[in-house]
Amino acid sequence: HDITERVLVEKKLEESERKLRSILDATHDMVLLASVDEADFGKILEINDAMAESLGKSKSELKGTNIKEHLPADVYEKRTAKVFEVMKTGRPVEFEDTRAGKWFHNVFYPIFDYDGKVKQIAIFTRDITLEKKMMEDLERSRIYFQTLLEKGWDVVMVHDENAEIKYVTPSVEKIMGYSPDEVIGRSTLEFVHPEDVDITMNALKNLLFQPSEAFHDFLRVKNARGEWRTVEINARNLLHDPIVRGMVVNYRDVTEEKEMENLLKESEKRFREVMENANEWVWEVNIDGLYTYSNSAVKNILGYSPEEVVGKKHFYDFFHPDEREKLKEMAFEIFREKKPFVKFLNRNVHRNGEERWLLTSGVPMFDEYGNLVGYRGVDMDITAIKAAEEQIKELNQYRKALIDNANIWINSLDTEGNIILWNRAAEAISGYSAEEVVGHNRIWEWLYPDEDYRTKILNRVRDIIEGREKVEDFETTIVTKDGKERVISWYSKNIVVDGTIIGSVAVGMDVTEKKMMEREMKKFKRIADTVQYGVVILDDRGKITYINEYFASLHGYKPEELIGEPIGSIVSEESKEQIPEAEKRLLEKGYIEPIEIYNKKKDGTIFPVMVAGSLIREEKNVYFAFTYMDLTEKKKMEEMIREKEKLAALGRLAAVIAHEINTPLSNIAVTAEYLASISEQKEEIEIIRKEVDNIASIVRDILDFSRKEIREATEFDLKEAMDEAIEKVRRTCYMEGVIIQNRMNPCIFRGDRQRIMECFVNIVKNAVLAREEGKKSHYVIVECEEGEEIKIMVRDNGTGMSKDVLENAMKPFFSTRPAGEG
């Protein structure tokens, strides 16, 4: 045989394999292929140079050995658990772990055999120790500068020439009680005391016309609690500065200092009166720190009365035990310097054991000879403010962690297009680490190697940075580090600080699989919408993601009404028990053979369907596809066949009955005729003749029913036929306590009188037999309504009919009575 073509194919396969090994050996990532068969679980099948180097041996020494031999026991156990998770779910597993002081990012991918069973695991590992350290350093740096802004007691504000606030530091919340977002965009004059507005306006004019001049003064401003606070203002016009472009105002709250100055100027009596009614804790201590005076506010702040404090407690007795010695030493250092102090932050313990954060300000007290005799000061309870600061700190840390751990690509650029932020998702999708891309703009050449396409993208980026465009759902096709194309959907906008654009931020979502799925779904939908059976696709939560038009109309819905709904919403209650077992078989076998269940239409109708299904596995998702066939007509046909078989059996039985009964009936009829001619018991003999006629009629009815013969129609009175039927029932049923009323009016009708009367007999008899056990009286009332149709109603006060009885009542031979009575 000519095997040239086969040899060429084998050579191409060998060449492809060599290229693949070269690529794997060239990458910095560590790659290993391991078996998960029971016989050689953990056996190394393939390994690249980077992984071999990490394990400290050559590739030849490692191939064919078990990975367990080369890993610490704890690392092996953890990674084996991840292998079992991949085998169980059939999905890749991504995680980080540490070994020998280094951090690794691992991805375990399943490799399936033709039966869909995981046979091998492809392990990709990357050393992320440096990335970890960089992120930690970056976080410490961020917290450091953020703390400088948030913890400082001075507020920096920037507003334009119209006094509209454009920026304010977070410390405004501690000073004024407003968040930056509540202040930005409002006029400075909104917060200034009415009596100080003119001063502020004149200062603003002077700064506008004399840019080199500075402004310094004290103003009263209203905080978020409606309090007027005195602030020391230092302002400078930097509107001409291209970076700032605004008036920079630095202010700090000097309310307590001013209050202290005023208090010291007042008389002792006035001082005492005012202090006793102050919300802040006003106190005096001697040079040893023992309280010599305290106002009543100490009760609200620390839970002690002034009498329990003065002469009995030192100021450091209330400090938290963890900080007491440290704060005590700091306080007495101030005492030694004999200087005023402002906003000394200290943690104290309330009488009930709760923590209280206080801001303490004080001034030294001297005797007539200039000797220090103690300090006088004020404590303000800022416990609530402190709690709010902690919440803000936690929130900022949460935001940082959210960016790093987000499953979406987040990156930030400066005005030159250089990368300044590159999160983990960006690394995972692009293949480029933050270390490779941060600090320059070469990433654009790597992601968009086609020059024309890159130019188009960069123009778009420039428009975003310069504020000309805000992008939403903008899709680009990037080339990853390993040469694959991925489709990314972007949301981008510029970053503005103090009115100046400093860069942009972009959020990207990898929609490659989604795009591929959309294309496949369009093809599938075109095919599925043409078939004459139902098609349904479910996600792994059992929610409907697609249905064809046939399935929707079969259930009385429009397709959009069912998308997103659980499949159980259209399954009947009796068939819902089959769903868990079907799901189990699907996951185990990958398919289910056709089963018969009952579904529910929009109007509540229950109907039979035949269902078959198969499992669709993707890289990250699992879907279930089902086909539905309506069995309603099939069920009806089967029922008709069963009924015909019953009727055929009845015909054979009827022929036997007619032969066996008609002969003795004829003899009875002849005898009755003879007796009537010679006997005086005319009435009794007439009853015999009627019953013989009745039996003969029943035999004929059975024969007619089995043959489906049509009798001759005659005109007769329906009321009379009903009366005869009632009389027959009275002669054959137990009637004690039973009252039957025929309220029908005479009504002439054309039809088969005998069959209609039989119908009347059956209905009235059923109404009589429906009597509730134990009831003394039972009513049966017959009424008639005439119009386009004649409606005859038979009502009774008996037990009624259940839903099941109503559904089967019109079927031949159906009865709820014991055998022989129905």
ZAMARGU-4260 file (C-alpha; in steps of 0.2 Angstrom, whole numbers, plus 5000, padded with zeros to 4 digits):
<rodrens>
0) 5000/5000/5000 | 5005/5018/4997 | 5009/5026/5014 | 5016/5042/5008 | 5002/5052/5014
5) 5002/5044/5031 | 5021/5047/5033 | 5018/5065/5029 | 5004/5067/5042 | 5015/5058/5055
10) 5030/5070/5051 | 5018/5085/5053 | 5012/5079/5070 | 5030/5076/5075 | 5034/5094/5070
15) 5019/5101/5079 | 5024/5092/5094 | 5041/5099/5093 | 5035/5116/5091 | 5023/5114/5106
20) 5037/5108/5117 | 5048/5123/5112 | 5034/5135/5116 | 5031/5127/5133 | 5050/5127/5137
25) 5051/5145/5131 | 5037/5152/5143 | 5041/5158/5160 | 5026/5149/5167 | 5029/5131/5174
30) 5019/5118/5165 | 5016/5100/5169 | 5005/5086/5162 | 5000/5072/5175 | 4989/5057/5174
35) 4974/5054/5185 | 4971/5036/5181 | 4970/5024/5196 | 4985/5014/5190 | 4997/5029/5189
40) 4989/5043/5198 | 5001/5058/5199 | 5013/5051/5186 | 5022/5065/5176 | 5018/5063/5158
45) 5026/5080/5151 | 5035/5094/5160 | 5043/5110/5153 | 5060/5117/5158 | 5053/5130/5170
50) 5044/5117/5180 | 5059/5106/5180 | 5070/5120/5187 | 5057/5124/5200 | 5058/5106/5206
55) 5077/5106/5206 | 5079/5092/5193 | 5080/5089/5174 | 5066/5085/5163 | 5072/5067/5160
60) 5074/5064/5179 | 5056/5070/5182 | 5046/5062/5167 | 5038/5045/5172 | 5040/5049/5191
65) 5026/5053/5203 | 5023/5071/5207 | 5021/5066/5225 | 5040/5062/5226 | 5045/5080/5223
70) 5033/5091/5233 | 5031/5093/5252 | 5017/5083/5260 | 5006/5098/5264 | 5008/5105/5247
75) 5004/5089/5239 | 4989/5086/5249 | 4982/5103/5245 | 4985/5101/5227 | 4978/5084/5226
80) 4962/5090/5233 | 4961/5103/5219 | 4964/5088/5207 | 4949/5079/5214 | 4939/5095/5212
85) 4943/5096/5194 | 4939/5077/5191 | 4923/5079/5200 | 4916/5095/5192 | 4925/5093/5175
90) 4930/5112/5176 | 4946/5121/5178 | 4952/5126/5195 | 4962/5142/5199 | 4970/5145/5216
95) 4986/5152/5224 | 4997/5143/5237 | 5015/5145/5244 | 5030/5134/5244 | 5047/5137/5251
100) 5044/5155/5255 | 5037/5158/5237 | 5019/5162/5231 | 5012/5153/5216 | 4997/5155/5205
105) 4990/5139/5199 | 4977/5133/5186 | 4973/5115/5184 | 4964/5111/5167 | 4955/5094/5164
110) 4959/5084/5149 | 4945/5072/5144 | 4945/5055/5134 | 4932/5051/5121 | 4919/5046/5134
115) 4920/5063/5143 | 4930/5056/5158 | 4945/5067/5165 | 4960/5056/5161 | 4974/5069/5163
120) 4977/5086/5172 | 4987/5100/5164 | 4995/5111/5177 | 5000/5129/5174 | 5010/5137/5188
125) 5017/5155/5189 | 5029/5162/5202 | 5019/5178/5209 | 5031/5181/5224 | 5037/5198/5217
130) 5019/5203/5212 | 5013/5200/5230 | 5027/5210/5237 | 5024/5225/5225 | 5005/5224/5229
135) 5009/5225/5248 | 5021/5239/5245 | 5008/5248/5235 | 4995/5246/5248 | 5006/5252/5262
140) 5010/5267/5251 | 4992/5271/5247 | 4987/5269/5265 | 5001/5281/5271 | 4996/5295/5259
145) 4977/5292/5262 | 4980/5293/5281 | 4989/5309/5279 | 4974/5316/5271 | 4961/5308/5281
150) 4969/5310/5298 | 4975/5328/5297 | 4965/5341/5306 | 4968/5354/5293 | 4956/5355/5278
155) 4962/5360/5261 | 4948/5366/5249 | 4949/5372/5231 | 4935/5383/5223 | 4934/5394/5208
160) 4931/5412/5205 | 4913/5411/5209 | 4917/5402/5226 | 4910/5385/5220 | 4919/5371/5228
165) 4929/5360/5216 | 4939/5349/5228 | 4940/5346/5247 | 4951/5334/5257 | 4942/5320/5267
170) 4947/5328/5283 | 4932/5340/5280 | 4921/5326/5287 | 4930/5326/5304 | 4930/5345/5305
175) 4913/5349/5297 | 4904/5332/5298 | 4901/5333/5279 | 4907/5320/5266 | 4917/5327/5252
180) 4903/5323/5240 | 4891/5333/5250 | 4902/5349/5249 | 4909/5348/5231 | 4898/5358/5219
185) 4891/5370/5232 | 4896/5388/5236 | 4908/5392/5250 | 4896/5406/5255 | 4882/5393/5260
190) 4892/5388/5275 | 4898/5405/5281 | 4889/5414/5295 | 4878/5428/5288 | 4888/5441/5298
195) 4904/5435/5290 | 4898/5435/5272 | 4904/5452/5268 | 4921/5449/5275 | 4922/5433/5264
200) 4916/5442/5248 | 4929/5456/5250 | 4943/5444/5253 | 4937/5435/5237 | 4937/5451/5227
205) 4955/5456/5234 | 4962/5439/5229 | 4954/5440/5212 | 4962/5457/5208 | 4978/5454/5218
210) 4983/5436/5214 | 5000/5438/5223 | 4991/5443/5240 | 4986/5430/5253 | 4971/5431/5264
215) 4971/5426/5283 | 4957/5428/5295 | 4944/5420/5307 | 4927/5415/5301 | 4912/5406/5307
220) 4905/5392/5297 | 4891/5380/5300 | 4894/5361/5301 | 4883/5346/5297 | 4875/5347/5314
225) 4870/5365/5312 | 4884/5371/5324 | 4894/5387/5320 | 4912/5383/5321 | 4926/5396/5321
230) 4940/5392/5308 | 4956/5400/5304 | 4957/5404/5286 | 4973/5405/5274 | 4969/5407/5256
235) 4979/5410/5240 | 4974/5413/5222 | 4981/5399/5211 | 4968/5402/5197 | 4983/5405/5185
240) 4992/5389/5190 | 4988/5377/5176 | 4987/5362/5188 | 4977/5369/5202 | 4966/5382/5192
245) 4957/5387/5208 | 4958/5397/5224 | 4966/5386/5238 | 4959/5388/5255 | 4967/5380/5270
250) 4957/5381/5286 | 4957/5373/5303 | 4944/5372/5317 | 4950/5384/5331 | 4933/5384/5339
255) 4939/5377/5355 | 4955/5388/5356 | 4944/5403/5353 | 4932/5397/5367 | 4947/5394/5378
260) 4953/5412/5375 | 4936/5419/5379 | 4934/5409/5394 | 4950/5415/5401 | 4945/5433/5399
265) 4929/5431/5408 | 4927/5432/5427 | 4928/5416/5438 | 4909/5417/5441 | 4904/5419/5423
270) 4917/5405/5419 | 4908/5393/5431 | 4891/5397/5425 | 4895/5394/5407 | 4905/5378/5410
275) 4892/5370/5420 | 4880/5371/5405 | 4893/5366/5392 | 4891/5350/5382 | 4910/5348/5383
280) 4919/5342/5398 | 4928/5357/5406 | 4941/5353/5419 | 4955/5359/5430 | 4970/5348/5436
285) 4985/5352/5447 | 5003/5349/5442 | 5001/5331/5448 | 4986/5328/5436 | 4973/5327/5450
290) 4956/5335/5446 | 4953/5351/5455 | 4937/5356/5445 | 4925/5347/5434 | 4909/5352/5426
295) 4893/5341/5425 | 4897/5335/5407 | 4909/5322/5414 | 4893/5312/5419 | 4887/5311/5400
300) 4905/5307/5394 | 4912/5295/5406 | 4898/5291/5418 | 4905/5299/5434 | 4898/5314/5444
305) 4909/5329/5447 | 4910/5324/5465 | 4917/5307/5461 | 4931/5315/5451 | 4937/5331/5460
310) 4950/5327/5472 | 4949/5309/5469 | 4954/5305/5451 | 4969/5309/5440 | 4966/5313/5422
315) 4976/5297/5417 | 4965/5286/5428 | 4952/5286/5414 | 4965/5282/5400 | 4963/5264/5392
320) 4974/5252/5401 | 4983/5247/5384 | 4988/5266/5382 | 4988/5273/5399 | 5007/5274/5402
325) 5011/5280/5385 | 4998/5294/5385 | 5002/5298/5403 | 5020/5301/5398 | 5015/5312/5383
330) 5004/5322/5394 | 5017/5326/5408 | 5029/5330/5394 | 5017/5344/5389 | 5016/5349/5408
335) 5035/5350/5408 | 5035/5362/5393 | 5021/5373/5401 | 5014/5375/5384 | 4995/5375/5378
340) 4990/5360/5368 | 4975/5357/5356 | 4966/5341/5351 | 4976/5329/5361 | 4968/5312/5355
345) 4966/5299/5369 | 4956/5283/5372 | 4947/5282/5389 | 4936/5269/5398 | 4918/5274/5403
350) 4911/5268/5419 | 4901/5255/5411 | 4917/5248/5402 | 4914/5255/5385 | 4928/5265/5376
355) 4926/5283/5374 | 4938/5293/5362 | 4941/5311/5368 | 4949/5326/5360 | 4957/5336/5374
360) 4963/5354/5373 | 4971/5364/5388 | 4981/5379/5393 | 4993/5381/5408 | 4988/5390/5424
365) 5001/5400/5433 | 5002/5408/5450 | 5007/5427/5453 | 5025/5422/5453 | 5024/5413/5436
370) 5025/5396/5443 | 5014/5382/5435 | 5000/5377/5446 | 4990/5366/5434 | 4980/5365/5418
375) 4963/5370/5413 | 4955/5362/5398 | 4940/5355/5388 | 4937/5337/5382 | 4926/5334/5367
380) 4918/5316/5365 | 4922/5311/5347 | 4918/5292/5349 | 4905/5293/5335 | 4917/5302/5324
385) 4931/5289/5327 | 4919/5275/5323 | 4915/5283/5307 | 4933/5285/5303 | 4936/5266/5305
390) 4922/5262/5294 | 4929/5274/5280 | 4946/5265/5282 | 4938/5248/5281 | 4928/5254/5266
395) 4944/5260/5257 | 4953/5244/5261 | 4938/5234/5254 | 4939/5245/5238 | 4957/5241/5235
400) 4954/5222/5238 | 4939/5223/5227 | 4950/5230/5212 | 4964/5217/5215 | 4952/5202/5216
405) 4939/5208/5203 | 4935/5195/5190 | 4935/5209/5177 | 4950/5218/5169 | 4954/5235/5177
410) 4968/5246/5171 | 4972/5265/5173 | 4982/5276/5161 | 4991/5293/5164 | 4988/5307/5151
415) 5003/5299/5140 | 4994/5282/5139 | 5006/5274/5151 | 4999/5260/5162 | 4999/5265/5180
420) 4987/5251/5186 | 4985/5233/5180 | 4974/5221/5191 | 4975/5202/5192 | 4961/5199/5180
425) 4970/5210/5167 | 4985/5199/5169 | 4975/5183/5168 | 4966/5188/5152 | 4981/5196/5143
430) 4995/5185/5149 | 5005/5200/5153 | 5010/5203/5171 | 5009/5220/5180 | 5028/5220/5181
435) 5029/5219/5162 | 5017/5233/5158 | 5016/5246/5172 | 5026/5262/5169 | 5026/5263/5150
440) 5014/5261/5135 | 5022/5247/5125 | 5007/5236/5129 | 4997/5244/5115 | 5009/5237/5102
445) 5008/5220/5111 | 4989/5219/5112 | 4986/5227/5095 | 5000/5222/5084 | 4991/5227/5068
450) 4996/5246/5066 | 4980/5252/5058 | 4969/5244/5071 | 4981/5250/5085 | 4980/5268/5078
455) 4961/5267/5078 | 4961/5261/5096 | 4974/5274/5102 | 4964/5288/5095 | 4949/5282/5105
460) 4959/5281/5121 | 4966/5299/5118 | 4948/5305/5116 | 4943/5297/5132 | 4958/5304/5142
465) 4955/5322/5135 | 4937/5321/5140 | 4929/5321/5123 | 4922/5304/5125 | 4915/5292/5138
470) 4915/5274/5132 | 4902/5260/5136 | 4901/5243/5128 | 4916/5247/5116 | 4923/5230/5110
475) 4940/5227/5104 | 4950/5212/5099 | 4967/5210/5108 | 4981/5197/5105 | 4986/5189/5121
480) 5004/5185/5126 | 5002/5167/5120 | 4995/5173/5103 | 4977/5170/5105 | 4964/5183/5100
485) 4951/5188/5114 | 4936/5200/5112 | 4935/5213/5126 | 4920/5224/5130 | 4926/5241/5138
490) 4919/5254/5149 | 4931/5269/5150 | 4931/5287/5157 | 4944/5300/5161 | 4950/5304/5179
495) 4948/5322/5184 | 4956/5329/5200 | 4954/5348/5205 | 4946/5351/5187 | 4962/5343/5179
500) 4962/5327/5169 | 4976/5316/5175 | 4972/5300/5166 | 4958/5287/5163 | 4952/5271/5170
505) 4945/5256/5159 | 4935/5241/5165 | 4935/5227/5153 | 4926/5211/5152 | 4931/5196/5142
510) 4917/5192/5130 | 4926/5180/5118 | 4916/5164/5123 | 4900/5175/5124 | 4903/5181/5106
515) 4906/5163/5100 | 4891/5157/5109 | 4880/5171/5101 | 4886/5165/5084 | 4883/5147/5087
520) 4866/5151/5095 | 4861/5161/5079 | 4864/5146/5069 | 4856/5134/5081 | 4841/5146/5082
525) 4838/5146/5064 | 4838/5127/5063 | 4828/5125/5079 | 4814/5137/5074 | 4810/5127/5059
530) 4807/5110/5067 | 4791/5103/5073 | 4796/5099/5091 | 4800/5108/5106 | 4819/5113/5109
535) 4824/5120/5126 | 4842/5124/5133 | 4844/5127/5152 | 4859/5134/5162 | 4867/5124/5177
540) 4853/5132/5188 | 4839/5125/5178 | 4834/5142/5171 | 4828/5143/5153 | 4841/5151/5142
545) 4833/5147/5125 | 4817/5140/5118 | 4811/5138/5100 | 4794/5145/5094 | 4786/5128/5094
550) 4790/5125/5112 | 4783/5142/5117 | 4767/5140/5107 | 4764/5122/5113 | 4763/5129/5131
555) 4753/5144/5127 | 4768/5157/5129 | 4778/5169/5120 | 4797/5164/5120 | 4801/5180/5130
560) 4789/5175/5144 | 4799/5159/5148 | 4817/5165/5146 | 4825/5166/5163 | 4811/5155/5171
565) 4815/5139/5180 | 4810/5124/5170 | 4800/5117/5185 | 4787/5131/5182 | 4780/5122/5166
570) 4781/5104/5174 | 4766/5097/5182 | 4767/5094/5201 | 4766/5075/5198 | 4781/5075/5186
575) 4792/5086/5196 | 4798/5071/5206 | 4806/5065/5190 | 4817/5080/5188 | 4831/5077/5201
580) 4833/5059/5194 | 4834/5065/5176 | 4847/5078/5181 | 4857/5065/5190 | 4857/5054/5175
585) 4862/5068/5163 | 4877/5073/5174 | 4882/5054/5175 | 4879/5049/5157 | 4879/5065/5148
590) 4861/5061/5141 | 4844/5054/5146 | 4834/5042/5135 | 4816/5048/5131 | 4804/5048/5146
595) 4786/5053/5147 | 4781/5067/5159 | 4766/5079/5160 | 4769/5098/5157 | 4758/5112/5162
600) 4752/5125/5149 | 4749/5144/5153 | 4731/5141/5156 | 4734/5127/5168 | 4730/5113/5156
605) 4741/5097/5160 | 4746/5087/5144 | 4759/5073/5141 | 4776/5075/5132 | 4790/5064/5128
610) 4807/5072/5134 | 4825/5068/5129 | 4840/5077/5134 | 4859/5079/5133 | 4873/5088/5142
615) 4883/5102/5134 | 4900/5106/5143 | 4910/5122/5139 | 4926/5127/5147 | 4917/5136/5162
620) 4899/5132/5159 | 4887/5118/5159 | 4871/5118/5149 | 4856/5105/5147 | 4848/5103/5130
625) 4831/5095/5129 | 4818/5090/5115 | 4800/5089/5118 | 4786/5080/5108 | 4768/5083/5112
630) 4759/5066/5115 | 4742/5073/5117 | 4735/5066/5100 | 4745/5050/5102 | 4736/5048/5119
635) 4719/5052/5112 | 4722/5039/5098 | 4727/5026/5111 | 4712/5029/5121 | 4701/5028/5105
640) 4708/5011/5101 | 4705/5005/5119 | 4687/5011/5118 | 4684/5002/5101 | 4691/4986/5109
645) 4679/4988/5123 | 4665/4991/5111 | 4670/4976/5101 | 4670/4965/5116 | 4653/4972/5121
650) 4646/4968/5104 | 4651/4950/5105 | 4643/4949/5123 | 4627/4958/5117 | 4625/4945/5103
655) 4626/4931/5116 | 4614/4941/5128 | 4601/4944/5115 | 4601/4926/5110 | 4600/4919/5128
660) 4587/4932/5135 | 4576/4935/5120 | 4570/4917/5119 | 4563/4916/5137 | 4557/4934/5136
665) 4546/4929/5121 | 4539/4914/5131 | 4535/4926/5146 | 4526/4938/5134 | 4515/4925/5126
670) 4511/4918/5144 | 4507/4936/5150 | 4495/4938/5134 | 4486/4922/5138 | 4484/4926/5157
675) 4477/4943/5153 | 4464/4934/5143 | 4458/4923/5157 | 4463/4931/5173 | 4455/4946/5183
680) 4472/4951/5189 | 4474/4964/5174 | 4485/4977/5183 | 4498/4964/5189 | 4499/4956/5172
685) 4501/4973/5164 | 4516/4976/5175 | 4523/4960/5169 | 4521/4965/5151 | 4529/4982/5154
690) 4544/4974/5163 | 4546/4962/5148 | 4546/4976/5136 | 4558/4985/5147 | 4570/4970/5147
695) 4568/4968/5128 | 4572/4987/5126 | 4588/4985/5137 | 4594/4971/5126 | 4590/4981/5111
700) 4600/4995/5118 | 4615/4985/5122 | 4615/4978/5104 | 4612/4996/5097 | 4626/5003/5108
705) 4638/4990/5102 | 4633/4992/5084 | 4631/5011/5085 | 4614/5010/5076 | 4604/5026/5074
710) 4586/5024/5078 | 4571/5033/5071 | 4568/5051/5078 | 4550/5055/5084 | 4542/5070/5093
715) 4539/5068/5111 | 4537/5078/5127 | 4553/5079/5137 | 4543/5081/5154 | 4533/5065/5151
720) 4549/5056/5147 | 4557/5063/5163 | 4541/5057/5173 | 4542/5040/5167 | 4561/5039/5171
725) 4557/5045/5189 | 4544/5032/5190 | 4557/5018/5185 | 4569/5025/5198 | 4556/5024/5211
730) 4552/5006/5207 | 4571/5001/5207 | 4579/5011/5221 | 4576/5013/5240 | 4566/5029/5241
735) 4563/5031/5260 | 4566/5050/5264 | 4569/5054/5246 | 4559/5068/5237 | 4560/5070/5219
740) 4552/5085/5210 | 4550/5087/5192 | 4549/5106/5189 | 4550/5104/5170 | 4536/5112/5159
745) 4529/5102/5144 | 4543/5103/5130 | 4541/5095/5113 | 4557/5088/5107 | 4562/5077/5092
750) 4574/5063/5095 | 4576/5045/5101 | 4564/5044/5115 | 4570/5028/5122 | 4588/5033/5123
755) 4584/5050/5130 | 4573/5042/5144 | 4587/5029/5148 | 4599/5044/5150 | 4586/5052/5162
760) 4585/5036/5171 | 4604/5035/5174 | 4605/5053/5179 | 4591/5053/5191 | 4596/5036/5198
765) 4614/5043/5201 | 4606/5058/5210 | 4596/5047/5221 | 4611/5035/5225 | 4622/5051/5229
770) 4613/5052/5246 | 4625/5056/5260 | 4625/5042/5273 | 4615/5046/5289 | 4605/5060/5281
775) 4586/5058/5285 | 4580/5068/5269 | 4587/5068/5251 | 4581/5080/5238 | 4582/5078/5219
780) 4575/5092/5209 | 4574/5092/5190 | 4572/5109/5180 | 4573/5114/5162 | 4578/5130/5153
785) 4573/5133/5135 | 4581/5145/5122 | 4592/5141/5107 | 4596/5125/5117 | 4586/5115/5129
790) 4596/5114/5146 | 4590/5100/5158 | 4597/5101/5176 | 4596/5088/5189 | 4602/5094/5206
795) 4603/5085/5223 | 4610/5089/5240 | 4621/5073/5240 | 4640/5070/5241 | 4644/5078/5224
800) 4658/5072/5212 | 4677/5074/5214 | 4688/5081/5201 | 4694/5063/5195 | 4676/5058/5194
805) 4671/5073/5183 | 4686/5070/5171 | 4680/5051/5168 | 4661/5053/5170 | 4658/5053/5151
810) 4669/5038/5147 | 4660/5022/5142 | 4658/5009/5157 | 4665/5021/5170 | 4656/5019/5187
815) 4660/5023/5205 | 4647/5010/5211 | 4652/4992/5216 | 4652/4979/5202 | 4635/4975/5196
820) 4627/4991/5202 | 4634/5004/5191
</rodrens>
